[in-house]
Each structure stands twice: as C-alpha cells, then as structure tokens.
Amino acid sequence: MRRTLLTLVLCGALLSASAADGAAAPEPLAGRVYSYGSHARQNITVYGRGGSPLVILHGGYWSRDTDWSGWARWFAARGFTVYDTDYRLTSDAVWPAQRDDVLAALRWVGRREPGARPLVLGSSAGGQLALQAGTYGAGRSRVRGVVALSPVASPYRAWKDGAAPGASPERRELRQAARRLAGCDPDRAGVRCWERWGDLAALSHASGPDDAPLFLVHSTGDFVPVVHSTELATAQRRAGLGDITVRTVGGAAHGAPLLKERGMARDVLDWLRGRA
C-alpha cells in the first residue's frame, strides 16, 4: 500500500515529485498514516499540526492512486494541517463508493478536530469528488470551501467528449474511466444507470447558499475543458451562491501542474487562507 511504504521513508528523506500528478518539490515535513475505514485504501496521511484542516483528494481517473505528498507538505509548511486522503478506486467499487469514502474521511477529520469544517482541494477526478463534498446535501455544513483543479464536474460530458472525432488520448481514457466509475454504459442505460450518471454530476446537487464556496481552475488547453466549471458556476449563481470563482490560465496544464502556472499556487493559498 502506497501510504504504508511512504511513511517508511518520509522522515530523513525528500521524496521526488509525482510525474502523474505534478507534485511540487517536497517540504521536509513528516506525515503519519491513519485509517478511516476497513478497506486498504481508506487511509489518510496527516502533515502538520495545529493549522486549519485541508483535505486533499488526488486525481488519476478514479483508477490510480497518485502522489500528492509534495504539495501536501508545501501547504502544511504554510500553516495548514493537511489530510492527504485516499479512497476506493474503480477497481475496488463503483459509484457512489468514492463519494462515500470522502464523506467518511471528512467525518473522521471532524472527530479528530471537533467542530472544524475542513477546506478541500481536489485535482481532476479528485476535483469531481471535492465538488461532491461541497455540493452533495448541504455541503457548506461539512466544508468551508473547495478548490478544484481541472475538475471533472460532469463525468457524462467527459464520456461524450471522449467519443468526439479527433478526441485526444486523454479524453478517450477519461471516457472509459467515467464508464468504469458509473459501472454502466449510458448508451444502454436503464433508469438506475441514468440516475447514477446524474448523481455523478455536481450540477445535479447545486443548491446555492447551502453549498460551499468554490474556486475552480482550468487551462485553455485542458483536456477537461472549462465548460465543466462554467456550467456549474452559472447554475450555482442562479441558485444564490455568491462565492464562486472560475479561473482559466493559458497553456495545457491539467490538475496539479496548474499550481505552477502564473502564481496559481499563491492564489490558491490566499483563497484558502481567506476561508480558513
């Protein structure tokens, strides 16, 4: 298990960045692993102590356990207690197991820090989960704010985009990943399947003031296009959520590498601090 192996080398060593998720240069802060459930992937690595809680949800097409330890230490070194959270992948279970895990992890954080409502930072597939944390039910009651980098706000849109003529390999892979997440093909969907695809979309849970503030980031060439976030933002504003920002930067960065674009890491840090 990645978390178990990671803790064996965290102390006294600086880990290399993840090419898959573009982690920053590691900070010299040790992490400690805890379980929030019985499954091997239901674990959290905690960095720092005493700061505002920040839950990080990694990307990886809901099928890969990518490494955010570098950025986790970066945020911990700047005053946050960071909860780098794993969840069941599509090889373990289909939706809504992933959301169930995120909500369980948030409850675990709440027990560790009574009365605290964490901030949440998610990337790509983890961005979809972060949006679910902030919009499912009364999201504001459980989290203070959500930063989502290249969030797959609508897996169904991703499924359609992946079948378009000339779709990039990343979009084709995301199409298949969305189908694995749903566990059924919308081309041959029954009622229960369509309900699951609808449940996957943050838009279907948008409820305005009951939802957490949102900071959403894409690049102009992102294979998860900004329309995922602008569509959600429009619906949220109409429903009455005022604290929502959509940012687009040049280039084709996706997920964590967006933090290295045009001072975005500092902008995200300032936004999080403003809602801590």
Secondary structure, 3 states (H helix, E strand, C coil): CHHHHHHHHHCCCCCCCCCCCCCCCCCCCCEEEEECCCCCCCEEEEECCCCEEEEEECCCCCCCCCCCHHHHHHHHCCCEEEEEECCCCCCCCCCCHHHHHHHHHHHHHHHHCCCCCCEEEEECHHHHHHHHHHHCCCHHHCCCEEEEECCCCCHHHHHHHCCCCCCCHHHHHHHHHHHHHHCCCHHHCCHHHHHHHHHHCHHHHCCHHHCCCEEEEEECCCCCCCHHHHHHHHHHHHHCCCCEEEEEECCCCCCHHHHHCCCHHHHHHHHHHHHC
